[in-house]
């Protein structure tokens, strides 16, 4: 059954044109279809409001700016963001870390791998002095050759889900739980931690205002486009669940991304 938006069929060529923008998603084809549906809905609304759609990107931008404005952040908003997220404005923070990686692969049952990792974690916590020995024996990371040492790491040096734990572990301790990341299951120990220096609010106030402006605009645009999609006549696809997700937004409708 073909997909139609306000009575106009979505063409395969349109989806193929959109597809390269979504290669990093879990389902590129589905995301490309959603993005083209959204683009059609936005352009239809722009035409209804007599906005020139000769340049589609400009038309969509004008529509969103006109119909979904967002207020500029106040000084209080900026200071509150600064106080709630000190880690974003701390420079020089670093840790000396070690880990034991249990890599998740299709050939290894996840449950069995988790049980083995939890067993090694208990041993590492009971005898921290054996951490390097355990890393050499069990870790699937090249760092196993040096006892699991990752050396000195600063913010941004590792994937976010791993970094979050690294900078929360007290120096000299093994994290009490397995750390799950896109690379697998980790047992993590921090040998040394340097807290770094918090930059003064005055030095980052402008950056915070830009971030909050982008976040506010993104929220307003998402809410507006969800209303438009819900109001449009779309056949051939069920958008019930997607309407409640951020993925309904097409990349071109958001010019800045929140941090």
C-alpha positions as CSV (number, residue, x, y, z in Angstrom):
1,X,0.0,0.0,0.0
2,X,1.5,3.4,-1.0
3,X,2.1,6.1,1.6
4,X,0.3,9.3,0.9
5,X,0.5,12.6,2.7
6,X,-2.4,15.0,2.3
7,X,-3.4,13.0,-0.8
8,X,0.0,13.0,-2.4
9,X,2.0,9.8,-2.8
10,X,5.4,9.5,-1.2
11,X,7.8,8.5,-4.1
12,X,10.6,5.9,-3.8
13,X,12.9,8.5,-5.3
14,X,12.2,10.9,-2.4
15,X,13.1,8.3,0.1
16,X,16.3,7.3,-1.7
17,X,17.3,10.9,-1.7
18,X,16.8,11.1,2.0
19,X,18.4,7.8,2.9
20,X,22.1,8.9,3.1
21,X,21.2,11.3,6.0
22,X,20.1,8.4,8.2
23,X,22.8,5.7,7.8
24,X,23.7,5.9,11.5
25,X,20.2,5.1,12.7
26,X,19.0,1.7,13.7
27,X,16.6,1.6,10.8
28,X,17.7,4.0,8.0
29,X,14.9,3.3,5.6
30,X,12.2,3.8,8.2
31,X,13.8,7.0,9.4
32,X,14.1,8.3,5.8
33,X,10.4,7.6,5.3
34,X,9.5,9.5,8.5
35,X,11.7,12.5,7.5
36,X,10.1,12.7,4.0
37,X,6.7,12.6,5.5
38,X,7.6,15.4,7.9
39,X,9.1,17.5,5.1
40,X,5.9,17.1,3.0
41,X,3.7,18.1,6.0
42,X,5.8,21.2,6.7
43,X,5.9,22.3,3.1
44,X,2.1,21.8,2.8
45,X,1.7,24.0,5.8
46,X,4.1,26.6,4.4
47,X,2.0,26.8,1.2
48,X,-1.2,27.1,3.2
49,X,0.3,30.2,4.9
50,X,1.4,31.5,1.5
51,X,5.1,31.1,2.2
52,X,7.2,30.7,-1.0
53,X,8.4,27.1,-1.2
54,X,10.7,27.6,-4.1
55,X,13.6,27.0,-1.7
56,X,12.3,24.2,0.5
57,X,14.9,24.6,3.3
58,X,14.3,28.3,3.5
59,X,10.5,27.8,3.5
60,X,10.7,25.3,6.3
61,X,13.0,27.5,8.3
62,X,10.6,30.5,7.9
63,X,7.6,28.5,8.8
64,X,9.2,27.2,12.0
65,X,10.6,30.6,13.0
66,X,7.2,32.2,12.4
67,X,4.9,29.6,13.9
68,X,7.0,28.0,16.7
69,X,9.0,30.9,18.3
70,X,10.7,30.2,21.6
71,X,11.6,32.8,24.3
72,X,15.2,33.8,24.9
73,X,16.7,32.3,28.1
74,X,16.8,34.6,31.1
75,X,19.8,35.3,33.2
76,X,18.3,33.1,35.9
77,X,17.8,30.3,33.4
78,X,21.5,30.5,32.5
79,X,22.7,30.6,36.0
80,X,20.5,27.7,37.0
81,X,21.9,25.6,34.1
82,X,25.5,26.5,35.2
83,X,24.8,25.4,38.8
84,X,23.1,22.2,37.8
85,X,25.8,21.1,35.3
86,X,29.2,22.0,36.8
87,X,30.8,19.1,35.0
88,X,30.2,20.8,31.6
89,X,32.2,23.8,32.7
90,X,35.1,22.1,34.5
91,X,38.4,22.1,32.8
92,X,41.5,20.0,33.5
93,X,39.6,17.1,35.1
94,X,41.2,13.7,34.4
95,X,41.4,10.2,35.8
96,X,43.9,7.3,35.6
97,X,41.7,4.3,34.9
98,X,41.9,0.6,34.3
99,X,39.2,-1.7,32.9
100,X,38.4,-5.3,32.0
101,X,36.3,-5.5,28.9
102,X,33.9,-8.4,28.1
103,X,33.1,-7.8,24.5
104,X,29.5,-8.5,23.4
105,X,29.5,-10.6,20.2
106,X,26.8,-12.5,18.3
107,X,28.6,-15.8,19.1
108,X,28.6,-15.4,22.9
109,X,25.3,-15.6,24.8
110,X,24.8,-12.4,26.7
111,X,23.5,-14.1,29.8
112,X,26.6,-16.3,30.1
113,X,28.9,-13.4,29.4
114,X,27.2,-11.3,32.1
115,X,27.5,-14.1,34.6
116,X,31.2,-14.5,33.9
117,X,31.8,-10.7,34.1
118,X,29.9,-10.5,37.4
119,X,32.1,-13.3,38.8
120,X,35.3,-11.5,37.8
121,X,33.9,-8.3,39.2
122,X,33.4,-9.9,42.6
123,X,37.0,-11.2,42.5
124,X,38.4,-7.8,41.5
125,X,36.5,-6.1,44.4
126,X,37.6,-8.7,46.9
127,X,41.3,-8.5,45.8
128,X,41.9,-5.1,44.1
129,X,45.6,-5.9,44.0
130,X,44.9,-8.6,41.4
131,X,43.1,-6.3,39.0
132,X,46.0,-6.3,36.5
133,X,46.2,-10.0,36.6
134,X,42.5,-10.4,36.0
135,X,42.6,-7.9,33.1
136,X,45.4,-9.8,31.4
137,X,43.4,-13.0,31.7
138,X,39.9,-12.0,30.9
139,X,39.8,-8.6,29.1
140,X,39.0,-8.5,25.4
141,X,40.6,-5.0,25.0
142,X,44.2,-4.5,23.8
143,X,44.8,-2.8,27.1
144,X,44.9,-6.3,28.6
145,X,48.5,-6.5,27.7
146,X,49.2,-3.7,30.2
147,X,47.0,-4.9,33.0
148,X,43.9,-3.1,31.7
149,X,45.4,0.4,32.0
150,X,43.8,3.1,29.9
151,X,46.2,5.7,31.0
152,X,45.1,9.2,31.7
153,X,41.7,10.2,30.4
154,X,40.0,13.6,30.2
155,X,36.4,14.4,29.5
156,X,35.5,13.6,25.9
157,X,38.2,10.9,25.5
158,X,35.7,8.0,25.9
159,X,32.1,7.2,25.0
160,X,29.6,9.2,27.2
161,X,28.1,6.2,29.0
162,X,31.7,5.1,30.1
163,X,32.9,8.6,30.9
164,X,29.9,9.2,33.2
165,X,31.0,6.4,35.5
166,X,34.7,7.1,35.2
167,X,34.4,10.6,36.7
168,X,32.0,9.4,39.5
169,X,34.2,6.6,40.9
170,X,36.3,7.5,44.0
171,X,40.0,7.2,43.4
172,X,41.5,3.8,44.4
173,X,38.2,1.9,44.1
174,X,36.6,-0.6,41.7
175,X,33.1,0.3,40.6
176,X,30.6,-2.0,42.3
177,X,28.6,-2.7,39.2
178,X,29.3,-3.7,35.6
179,X,29.4,-0.7,33.3
180,X,27.5,-1.2,30.0
181,X,28.7,0.6,27.0
182,X,28.4,0.2,23.2
183,X,31.7,-1.8,23.4
184,X,30.5,-4.4,25.9
185,X,30.6,-4.9,29.7
186,X,33.3,-3.3,31.7
187,X,34.8,-3.7,35.1
188,X,36.3,-0.3,36.0
189,X,38.9,0.8,38.5
190,X,40.1,4.4,38.9
191,X,43.6,4.7,40.3
192,X,43.8,8.5,40.5
193,X,41.4,11.4,40.0
194,X,42.1,15.1,39.4
195,X,38.9,17.1,39.9
196,X,39.9,20.0,37.6
197,X,38.8,23.7,37.8
198,X,35.3,25.2,37.4
199,X,35.3,28.0,34.9
200,X,33.7,31.2,36.2
201,X,30.1,31.8,35.2
202,X,31.0,35.0,33.4
203,X,33.4,33.1,31.1
204,X,30.7,30.7,29.9
205,X,27.5,32.8,30.2
206,X,27.4,33.4,26.4
207,X,27.9,29.7,25.6
208,X,25.1,28.7,28.0
209,X,22.7,31.2,26.4
210,X,23.4,29.8,23.0
211,X,22.8,26.2,24.2
212,X,19.6,27.1,26.0
213,X,18.3,29.0,23.0
214,X,19.0,26.0,20.8
215,X,17.3,23.6,23.2
216,X,14.3,25.9,23.6
217,X,13.9,26.3,19.9
218,X,14.3,22.5,19.3
219,X,11.6,21.8,21.8
220,X,9.2,24.3,20.3
221,X,9.8,23.0,16.8
222,X,9.2,19.4,17.8
223,X,6.0,20.2,19.6
224,X,4.7,22.2,16.6
225,X,5.7,19.6,14.0
226,X,3.9,16.9,16.1
227,X,0.7,18.9,16.0
228,X,1.0,19.3,12.2
229,X,1.7,15.6,11.6
230,X,-1.3,14.7,13.8
231,X,-3.5,17.0,11.8
232,X,-2.3,15.8,8.4
233,X,-4.0,13.1,6.4
234,X,-1.3,10.4,6.3
235,X,-2.2,6.9,4.9
236,X,-0.2,3.8,4.4
237,X,1.8,4.0,7.6
238,X,1.0,4.0,11.3
239,X,2.6,7.0,13.1
240,X,0.9,6.4,16.4
241,X,4.1,5.6,18.3
242,X,6.5,7.8,16.4
243,X,4.4,10.9,17.2
244,X,5.6,10.6,20.8
245,X,9.3,10.3,19.8
246,X,12.0,12.8,19.0
247,X,12.9,10.8,15.9
248,X,9.9,12.2,14.0
249,X,12.0,15.3,13.5
250,X,14.0,15.5,10.3
251,X,17.6,16.5,10.6
252,X,17.2,19.6,8.4
253,X,14.6,21.1,10.7
254,X,17.0,21.4,13.6
255,X,20.0,23.7,12.8
256,X,21.7,23.3,16.2
257,X,21.8,20.3,18.5
258,X,21.8,20.5,22.2
259,X,24.9,19.2,24.0
